[in-house]
């Protein structure tokens, strides 16, 4: 499996597995994120119409996650 926004996912996955198993993998685990300088040009998803839409509409939540993840540089284990 490879993540679209984390090109070094295979290595990251190995380190995260070691971390969860309380194993040493050569350095500390980090979560570092920063806005991308040039995020992909894609429209924002629609705003939720109701509070239920915001928390329970899985399709809309997935759209917002996809939009947000595409605008972040993932520099650590995330």
Phi and psi restraints in degrees (range 20) as a CNS / XPLOR table:
assign (resid 1 and name C) (resid 2 and name N)
       (resid 2 and name CA) (resid 2 and name C) 1.0 -134.9 20.0 2
assign (resid 2 and name N) (resid 2 and name CA)
       (resid 2 and name C) (resid 3 and name N) 1.0 139.0 20.0 2
assign (resid 2 and name C) (resid 3 and name N)
       (resid 3 and name CA) (resid 3 and name C) 1.0 -93.6 20.0 2
assign (resid 3 and name N) (resid 3 and name CA)
       (resid 3 and name C) (resid 4 and name N) 1.0 137.3 20.0 2
assign (resid 3 and name C) (resid 4 and name N)
       (resid 4 and name CA) (resid 4 and name C) 1.0 -59.2 20.0 2
assign (resid 4 and name N) (resid 4 and name CA)
       (resid 4 and name C) (resid 5 and name N) 1.0 -37.6 20.0 2
assign (resid 4 and name C) (resid 5 and name N)
       (resid 5 and name CA) (resid 5 and name C) 1.0 -100.5 20.0 2
assign (resid 5 and name N) (resid 5 and name CA)
       (resid 5 and name C) (resid 6 and name N) 1.0 4.6 20.0 2
assign (resid 5 and name C) (resid 6 and name N)
       (resid 6 and name CA) (resid 6 and name C) 1.0 -134.9 20.0 2
assign (resid 6 and name N) (resid 6 and name CA)
       (resid 6 and name C) (resid 7 and name N) 1.0 84.6 20.0 2
assign (resid 6 and name C) (resid 7 and name N)
       (resid 7 and name CA) (resid 7 and name C) 1.0 -61.9 20.0 2
assign (resid 7 and name N) (resid 7 and name CA)
       (resid 7 and name C) (resid 8 and name N) 1.0 -24.9 20.0 2
assign (resid 7 and name C) (resid 8 and name N)
       (resid 8 and name CA) (resid 8 and name C) 1.0 -98.7 20.0 2
assign (resid 8 and name N) (resid 8 and name CA)
       (resid 8 and name C) (resid 9 and name N) 1.0 34.6 20.0 2
assign (resid 8 and name C) (resid 9 and name N)
       (resid 9 and name CA) (resid 9 and name C) 1.0 -59.3 20.0 2
assign (resid 9 and name N) (resid 9 and name CA)
       (resid 9 and name C) (resid 10 and name N) 1.0 -39.3 20.0 2
assign (resid 9 and name C) (resid 10 and name N)
       (resid 10 and name CA) (resid 10 and name C) 1.0 -58.6 20.0 2
assign (resid 10 and name N) (resid 10 and name CA)
       (resid 10 and name C) (resid 11 and name N) 1.0 -46.6 20.0 2
assign (resid 10 and name C) (resid 11 and name N)
       (resid 11 and name CA) (resid 11 and name C) 1.0 -67.4 20.0 2
assign (resid 11 and name N) (resid 11 and name CA)
       (resid 11 and name C) (resid 12 and name N) 1.0 -41.1 20.0 2
assign (resid 11 and name C) (resid 12 and name N)
       (resid 12 and name CA) (resid 12 and name C) 1.0 -61.7 20.0 2
assign (resid 12 and name N) (resid 12 and name CA)
       (resid 12 and name C) (resid 13 and name N) 1.0 -42.9 20.0 2
assign (resid 12 and name C) (resid 13 and name N)
       (resid 13 and name CA) (resid 13 and name C) 1.0 -60.6 20.0 2
assign (resid 13 and name N) (resid 13 and name CA)
       (resid 13 and name C) (resid 14 and name N) 1.0 -40.8 20.0 2
assign (resid 13 and name C) (resid 14 and name N)
       (resid 14 and name CA) (resid 14 and name C) 1.0 -64.1 20.0 2
assign (resid 14 and name N) (resid 14 and name CA)
       (resid 14 and name C) (resid 15 and name N) 1.0 -42.4 20.0 2
assign (resid 14 and name C) (resid 15 and name N)
       (resid 15 and name CA) (resid 15 and name C) 1.0 -67.4 20.0 2
assign (resid 15 and name N) (resid 15 and name CA)
       (resid 15 and name C) (resid 16 and name N) 1.0 -40.6 20.0 2
assign (resid 15 and name C) (resid 16 and name N)
       (resid 16 and name CA) (resid 16 and name C) 1.0 -65.4 20.0 2
assign (resid 16 and name N) (resid 16 and name CA)
       (resid 16 and name C) (resid 17 and name N) 1.0 -38.9 20.0 2
assign (resid 16 and name C) (resid 17 and name N)
       (resid 17 and name CA) (resid 17 and name C) 1.0 -62.2 20.0 2
assign (resid 17 and name N) (resid 17 and name CA)
       (resid 17 and name C) (resid 18 and name N) 1.0 -44.2 20.0 2
assign (resid 17 and name C) (resid 18 and name N)
       (resid 18 and name CA) (resid 18 and name C) 1.0 -62.1 20.0 2
assign (resid 18 and name N) (resid 18 and name CA)
       (resid 18 and name C) (resid 19 and name N) 1.0 -42.5 20.0 2
assign (resid 18 and name C) (resid 19 and name N)
       (resid 19 and name CA) (resid 19 and name C) 1.0 -60.7 20.0 2
assign (resid 19 and name N) (resid 19 and name CA)
       (resid 19 and name C) (resid 20 and name N) 1.0 -46.4 20.0 2
assign (resid 19 and name C) (resid 20 and name N)
       (resid 20 and name CA) (resid 20 and name C) 1.0 -63.1 20.0 2
assign (resid 20 and name N) (resid 20 and name CA)
       (resid 20 and name C) (resid 21 and name N) 1.0 -29.2 20.0 2
assign (resid 20 and name C) (resid 21 and name N)
       (resid 21 and name CA) (resid 21 and name C) 1.0 -89.7 20.0 2
assign (resid 21 and name N) (resid 21 and name CA)
       (resid 21 and name C) (resid 22 and name N) 1.0 9.7 20.0 2
assign (resid 21 and name C) (resid 22 and name N)
       (resid 22 and name CA) (resid 22 and name C) 1.0 59.4 20.0 2
assign (resid 22 and name N) (resid 22 and name CA)
       (resid 22 and name C) (resid 23 and name N) 1.0 36.7 20.0 2
assign (resid 22 and name C) (resid 23 and name N)
       (resid 23 and name CA) (resid 23 and name C) 1.0 -104.6 20.0 2
assign (resid 23 and name N) (resid 23 and name CA)
       (resid 23 and name C) (resid 24 and name N) 1.0 151.2 20.0 2
assign (resid 23 and name C) (resid 24 and name N)
       (resid 24 and name CA) (resid 24 and name C) 1.0 -83.7 20.0 2
assign (resid 24 and name N) (resid 24 and name CA)
       (resid 24 and name C) (resid 25 and name N) 1.0 133.7 20.0 2
assign (resid 24 and name C) (resid 25 and name N)
       (resid 25 and name CA) (resid 25 and name C) 1.0 -126.7 20.0 2
assign (resid 25 and name N) (resid 25 and name CA)
       (resid 25 and name C) (resid 26 and name N) 1.0 19.8 20.0 2
assign (resid 25 and name C) (resid 26 and name N)
       (resid 26 and name CA) (resid 26 and name C) 1.0 102.8 20.0 2
assign (resid 26 and name N) (resid 26 and name CA)
       (resid 26 and name C) (resid 27 and name N) 1.0 -12.9 20.0 2
assign (resid 26 and name C) (resid 27 and name N)
       (resid 27 and name CA) (resid 27 and name C) 1.0 -166.6 20.0 2
assign (resid 27 and name N) (resid 27 and name CA)
       (resid 27 and name C) (resid 28 and name N) 1.0 177.2 20.0 2
assign (resid 27 and name C) (resid 28 and name N)
       (resid 28 and name CA) (resid 28 and name C) 1.0 -80.1 20.0 2
assign (resid 28 and name N) (resid 28 and name CA)
       (resid 28 and name C) (resid 29 and name N) 1.0 155.9 20.0 2
assign (resid 28 and name C) (resid 29 and name N)
       (resid 29 and name CA) (resid 29 and name C) 1.0 -84.5 20.0 2
assign (resid 29 and name N) (resid 29 and name CA)
       (resid 29 and name C) (resid 30 and name N) 1.0 139.5 20.0 2
assign (resid 29 and name C) (resid 30 and name N)
       (resid 30 and name CA) (resid 30 and name C) 1.0 -129.7 20.0 2
assign (resid 30 and name N) (resid 30 and name CA)
       (resid 30 and name C) (resid 31 and name N) 1.0 148.6 20.0 2
assign (resid 30 and name C) (resid 31 and name N)
       (resid 31 and name CA) (resid 31 and name C) 1.0 -121.9 20.0 2
assign (resid 31 and name N) (resid 31 and name CA)
       (resid 31 and name C) (resid 32 and name N) 1.0 107.3 20.0 2
assign (resid 31 and name C) (resid 32 and name N)
       (resid 32 and name CA) (resid 32 and name C) 1.0 -128.5 20.0 2
assign (resid 32 and name N) (resid 32 and name CA)
       (resid 32 and name C) (resid 33 and name N) 1.0 124.5 20.0 2
assign (resid 32 and name C) (resid 33 and name N)
       (resid 33 and name CA) (resid 33 and name C) 1.0 -135.3 20.0 2
assign (resid 33 and name N) (resid 33 and name CA)
       (resid 33 and name C) (resid 34 and name N) 1.0 145.8 20.0 2
assign (resid 33 and name C) (resid 34 and name N)
       (resid 34 and name CA) (resid 34 and name C) 1.0 -149.2 20.0 2
assign (resid 34 and name N) (resid 34 and name CA)
       (resid 34 and name C) (resid 35 and name N) 1.0 149.7 20.0 2
assign (resid 34 and name C) (resid 35 and name N)
       (resid 35 and name CA) (resid 35 and name C) 1.0 -60.9 20.0 2
assign (resid 35 and name N) (resid 35 and name CA)
       (resid 35 and name C) (resid 36 and name N) 1.0 140.0 20.0 2
assign (resid 35 and name C) (resid 36 and name N)
       (resid 36 and name CA) (resid 36 and name C) 1.0 -70.5 20.0 2
assign (resid 36 and name N) (resid 36 and name CA)
       (resid 36 and name C) (resid 37 and name N) 1.0 144.2 20.0 2
assign (resid 36 and name C) (resid 37 and name N)
       (resid 37 and name CA) (resid 37 and name C) 1.0 -66.3 20.0 2
assign (resid 37 and name N) (resid 37 and name CA)
       (resid 37 and name C) (resid 38 and name N) 1.0 -41.7 20.0 2
assign (resid 37 and name C) (resid 38 and name N)
       (resid 38 and name CA) (resid 38 and name C) 1.0 -127.5 20.0 2
assign (resid 38 and name N) (resid 38 and name CA)
       (resid 38 and name C) (resid 39 and name N) 1.0 77.6 20.0 2
assign (resid 38 and name C) (resid 39 and name N)
       (resid 39 and name CA) (resid 39 and name C) 1.0 -66.3 20.0 2
assign (resid 39 and name N) (resid 39 and name CA)
       (resid 39 and name C) (resid 40 and name N) 1.0 156.4 20.0 2
assign (resid 39 and name C) (resid 40 and name N)
       (resid 40 and name CA) (resid 40 and name C) 1.0 -61.3 20.0 2
assign (resid 40 and name N) (resid 40 and name CA)
       (resid 40 and name C) (resid 41 and name N) 1.0 144.0 20.0 2
assign (resid 40 and name C) (resid 41 and name N)
       (resid 41 and name CA) (resid 41 and name C) 1.0 -81.0 20.0 2
assign (resid 41 and name N) (resid 41 and name CA)
       (resid 41 and name C) (resid 42 and name N) 1.0 100.0 20.0 2
assign (resid 41 and name C) (resid 42 and name N)
       (resid 42 and name CA) (resid 42 and name C) 1.0 -144.9 20.0 2
assign (resid 42 and name N) (resid 42 and name CA)
       (resid 42 and name C) (resid 43 and name N) 1.0 146.9 20.0 2
assign (resid 42 and name C) (resid 43 and name N)
       (resid 43 and name CA) (resid 43 and name C) 1.0 -69.9 20.0 2
assign (resid 43 and name N) (resid 43 and name CA)
       (resid 43 and name C) (resid 44 and name N) 1.0 151.4 20.0 2
assign (resid 43 and name C) (resid 44 and name N)
       (resid 44 and name CA) (resid 44 and name C) 1.0 -66.0 20.0 2
assign (resid 44 and name N) (resid 44 and name CA)
       (resid 44 and name C) (resid 45 and name N) 1.0 143.8 20.0 2
assign (resid 44 and name C) (resid 45 and name N)
       (resid 45 and name CA) (resid 45 and name C) 1.0 -65.1 20.0 2
assign (resid 45 and name N) (resid 45 and name CA)
       (resid 45 and name C) (resid 46 and name N) 1.0 163.9 20.0 2
assign (resid 45 and name C) (resid 46 and name N)
       (resid 46 and name CA) (resid 46 and name C) 1.0 -67.3 20.0 2
assign (resid 46 and name N) (resid 46 and name CA)
       (resid 46 and name C) (resid 47 and name N) 1.0 151.0 20.0 2
assign (resid 46 and name C) (resid 47 and name N)
       (resid 47 and name CA) (resid 47 and name C) 1.0 -73.8 20.0 2
assign (resid 47 and name N) (resid 47 and name CA)
       (resid 47 and name C) (resid 48 and name N) 1.0 147.0 20.0 2
assign (resid 47 and name C) (resid 48 and name N)
       (resid 48 and name CA) (resid 48 and name C) 1.0 -64.7 20.0 2
assign (resid 48 and name N) (resid 48 and name CA)
       (resid 48 and name C) (resid 49 and name N) 1.0 141.0 20.0 2
assign (resid 48 and name C) (resid 49 and name N)
       (resid 49 and name CA) (resid 49 and name C) 1.0 -85.3 20.0 2
assign (resid 49 and name N) (resid 49 and name CA)
       (resid 49 and name C) (resid 50 and name N) 1.0 -27.0 20.0 2
assign (resid 49 and name C) (resid 50 and name N)
       (resid 50 and name CA) (resid 50 and name C) 1.0 -134.6 20.0 2
assign (resid 50 and name N) (resid 50 and name CA)
       (resid 50 and name C) (resid 51 and name N) 1.0 166.3 20.0 2
assign (resid 50 and name C) (resid 51 and name N)
       (resid 51 and name CA) (resid 51 and name C) 1.0 -65.1 20.0 2
assign (resid 51 and name N) (resid 51 and name CA)
       (resid 51 and name C) (resid 52 and name N) 1.0 -34.2 20.0 2
assign (resid 51 and name C) (resid 52 and name N)
       (resid 52 and name CA) (resid 52 and name C) 1.0 -64.6 20.0 2
assign (resid 52 and name N) (resid 52 and name CA)
       (resid 52 and name C) (resid 53 and name N) 1.0 -40.1 20.0 2
assign (resid 52 and name C) (resid 53 and name N)
       (resid 53 and name CA) (resid 53 and name C) 1.0 -58.3 20.0 2
assign (resid 53 and name N) (resid 53 and name CA)
       (resid 53 and name C) (resid 54 and name N) 1.0 -43.1 20.0 2
assign (resid 53 and name C) (resid 54 and name N)
       (resid 54 and name CA) (resid 54 and name C) 1.0 -62.4 20.0 2
assign (resid 54 and name N) (resid 54 and name CA)
       (resid 54 and name C) (resid 55 and name N) 1.0 -40.1 20.0 2
assign (resid 54 and name C) (resid 55 and name N)
       (resid 55 and name CA) (resid 55 and name C) 1.0 -102.9 20.0 2
assign (resid 55 and name N) (resid 55 and name CA)
       (resid 55 and name C) (resid 56 and name N) 1.0 -20.5 20.0 2
assign (resid 55 and name C) (resid 56 and name N)
       (resid 56 and name CA) (resid 56 and name C) 1.0 -119.7 20.0 2
assign (resid 56 and name N) (resid 56 and name CA)
       (resid 56 and name C) (resid 57 and name N) 1.0 -11.0 20.0 2
assign (resid 56 and name C) (resid 57 and name N)
       (resid 57 and name CA) (resid 57 and name C) 1.0 -83.2 20.0 2
assign (resid 57 and name N) (resid 57 and name CA)
       (resid 57 and name C) (resid 58 and name N) 1.0 95.0 20.0 2
assign (resid 57 and name C) (resid 58 and name N)
       (resid 58 and name CA) (resid 58 and name C) 1.0 -63.4 20.0 2
assign (resid 58 and name N) (resid 58 and name CA)
       (resid 58 and name C) (resid 59 and name N) 1.0 -33.4 20.0 2
assign (resid 58 and name C) (resid 59 and name N)
       (resid 59 and name CA) (resid 59 and name C) 1.0 -65.0 20.0 2
assign (resid 59 and name N) (resid 59 and name CA)
       (resid 59 and name C) (resid 60 and name N) 1.0 -43.5 20.0 2
assign (resid 59 and name C) (resid 60 and name N)
       (resid 60 and name CA) (resid 60 and name C) 1.0 -67.7 20.0 2
assign (resid 60 and name N) (resid 60 and name CA)
       (resid 60 and name C) (resid 61 and name N) 1.0 -41.4 20.0 2
assign (resid 60 and name C) (resid 61 and name N)
       (resid 61 and name CA) (resid 61 and name C) 1.0 -60.7 20.0 2
assign (resid 61 and name N) (resid 61 and name CA)
       (resid 61 and name C) (resid 62 and name N) 1.0 -43.2 20.0 2
assign (resid 61 and name C) (resid 62 and name N)
       (resid 62 and name CA) (resid 62 and name C) 1.0 -62.5 20.0 2
assign (resid 62 and name N) (resid 62 and name CA)
       (resid 62 and name C) (resid 63 and name N) 1.0 -40.6 20.0 2
assign (resid 62 and name C) (resid 63 and name N)
       (resid 63 and name CA) (resid 63 and name C) 1.0 -61.3 20.0 2
assign (resid 63 and name N) (resid 63 and name CA)
       (resid 63 and name C) (resid 64 and name N) 1.0 -44.8 20.0 2
assign (resid 63 and name C) (resid 64 and name N)
       (resid 64 and name CA) (resid 64 and name C) 1.0 -67.2 20.0 2
assign (resid 64 and name N) (resid 64 and name CA)
       (resid 64 and name C) (resid 65 and name N) 1.0 -37.9 20.0 2
assign (resid 64 and name C) (resid 65 and name N)
       (resid 65 and name CA) (resid 65 and name C) 1.0 -63.7 20.0 2
assign (resid 65 and name N) (resid 65 and name CA)
       (resid 65 and name C) (resid 66 and name N) 1.0 -44.4 20.0 2
assign (resid 65 and name C) (resid 66 and name N)
       (resid 66 and name CA) (resid 66 and name C) 1.0 -61.9 20.0 2
assign (resid 66 and name N) (resid 66 and name CA)
       (resid 66 and name C) (resid 67 and name N) 1.0 -43.6 20.0 2
assign (resid 66 and name C) (resid 67 and name N)
       (resid 67 and name CA) (resid 67 and name C) 1.0 -62.9 20.0 2
assign (resid 67 and name N) (resid 67 and name CA)
       (resid 67 and name C) (resid 68 and name N) 1.0 -47.9 20.0 2
assign (resid 67 and name C) (resid 68 and name N)
       (resid 68 and name CA) (resid 68 and name C) 1.0 -66.6 20.0 2
assign (resid 68 and name N) (resid 68 and name CA)
       (resid 68 and name C) (resid 69 and name N) 1.0 -43.8 20.0 2
assign (resid 68 and name C) (resid 69 and name N)
       (resid 69 and name CA) (resid 69 and name C) 1.0 -64.4 20.0 2
assign (resid 69 and name N) (resid 69 and name CA)
       (resid 69 and name C) (resid 70 and name N) 1.0 -29.5 20.0 2
assign (resid 69 and name C) (resid 70 and name N)
       (resid 70 and name CA) (resid 70 and name C) 1.0 -74.9 20.0 2
assign (resid 70 and name N) (resid 70 and name CA)
       (resid 70 and name C) (resid 71 and name N) 1.0 -6.5 20.0 2
assign (resid 70 and name C) (resid 71 and name N)
       (resid 71 and name CA) (resid 71 and name C) 1.0 -113.0 20.0 2
assign (resid 71 and name N) (resid 71 and name CA)
       (resid 71 and name C) (resid 72 and name N) 1.0 13.5 20.0 2
assign (resid 71 and name C) (resid 72 and name N)
       (resid 72 and name CA) (resid 72 and name C) 1.0 -125.2 20.0 2
assign (resid 72 and name N) (resid 72 and name CA)
       (resid 72 and name C) (resid 73 and name N) 1.0 138.8 20.0 2
assign (resid 72 and name C) (resid 73 and name N)
       (resid 73 and name CA) (resid 73 and name C) 1.0 -88.6 20.0 2
assign (resid 73 and name N) (resid 73 and name CA)
       (resid 73 and name C) (resid 74 and name N) 1.0 122.3 20.0 2
assign (resid 73 and name C) (resid 74 and name N)
       (resid 74 and name CA) (resid 74 and name C) 1.0 -98.4 20.0 2
assign (resid 74 and name N) (resid 74 and name CA)
       (resid 74 and name C) (resid 75 and name N) 1.0 100.8 20.0 2
assign (resid 74 and name C) (resid 75 and name N)
       (resid 75 and name CA) (resid 75 and name C) 1.0 -96.5 20.0 2
assign (resid 75 and name N) (resid 75 and name CA)
       (resid 75 and name C) (resid 76 and name N) 1.0 -9.6 20.0 2
assign (resid 75 and name C) (resid 76 and name N)
       (resid 76 and name CA) (resid 76 and name C) 1.0 -128.4 20.0 2
assign (resid 76 and name N) (resid 76 and name CA)
       (resid 76 and name C) (resid 77 and name N) 1.0 -165.3 20.0 2
assign (resid 76 and name C) (resid 77 and name N)
       (resid 77 and name CA) (resid 77 and name C) 1.0 -76.6 20.0 2
assign (resid 77 and name N) (resid 77 and name CA)
       (resid 77 and name C) (resid 78 and name N) 1.0 113.3 20.0 2
